[in-house]
Amino acid sequence: MQSDTVKRLGDLFDAHQPRLYGLARRLSRDPEEARDLVQETFLRAARRPASIPESGKGAKAWLVRILVNLCRDRWRRLKVRREAFPQPVWSMGGPSDPESIASARSAVQQALERLRPRTRAVVVMHEIEGRSKAEIATLLGMSEATVRWHVATGRSKLRKELSHEG
């Protein structure tokens, strides 16, 4: 790899790693998995340096799309495993004790996992990370109307899933 390519990848890593890790952390169950997803994102970028957009915003959106696609692939694999080995659904207690809080978080995580991968990514980016619909549309390469649809669909499905568990 040429030194200018290595420098460019290093600059991209320095500029975008914290945000990508934050997104990966919200899309995955544990910090190690999130770090692996970010690492794989940059490995894919290193394998195809000519594909990296020249603009800073374009490169950021490109990296986010790689990360989201890696997550989608992971979710698909996990879905197959989950269907083969279903997990029990736990009921939630009162919201004030630590056990109930942990149970509620687990229920939300499970409900998120039941969403379609793209809808889950949009909901996490909008509801948890606080990104605007326009920003999500740019990052994921979709129209703002599609983002709005994913947010509305995701909210509705989450509400339905969580009301059955509570």
C-alpha positions, 0 to 999 in steps of 0.5 A: 500500500502506498504511503499516501493511501496509508496516510489517508486511511489513518486520517479517516480512522482518526476522524471517524472512528469515534463516531463509527464506534458509537454507532456500532455500539448502539447496533451491537450487544457488546463493546468487543463486537462493536470494536470488531465491526469498526475494525472490519469497516476500516479493513474493507476500506483498506482493501479498496482504497480507490473506492473511498470518496474524495470528500470528507462527507462522502467518505463518512457516509461511505464508511457508515454504509459499510458499517451498517452493511456489516451489521446487517450481515451479522443480524441475518446470521444471528436471525438464522441462529435465533430461529433455530434456537428461540430464546424465552421472553422475560417479563419486566418488573417495576421500573425502579430497581436495577434488575427491572432496568436491566430487564427493560434494556434487554427487552428493548434490545430484543425488540430492536433485534426483531426489526428488519436490519435497515429499519433497525439501523435507521431507528438507532441512528434517529432515536438513540443517536439523535441524528436528523432524518436528512443526515441519515438519508445522506449517510445511508444513501436513501431518500428522506421519505424512506428514512421517515418510513423506516422511523415510523415503521420501527416505532410502531413495531417497537411499541407493539413488541414492547407492549406484548412483553410488559 
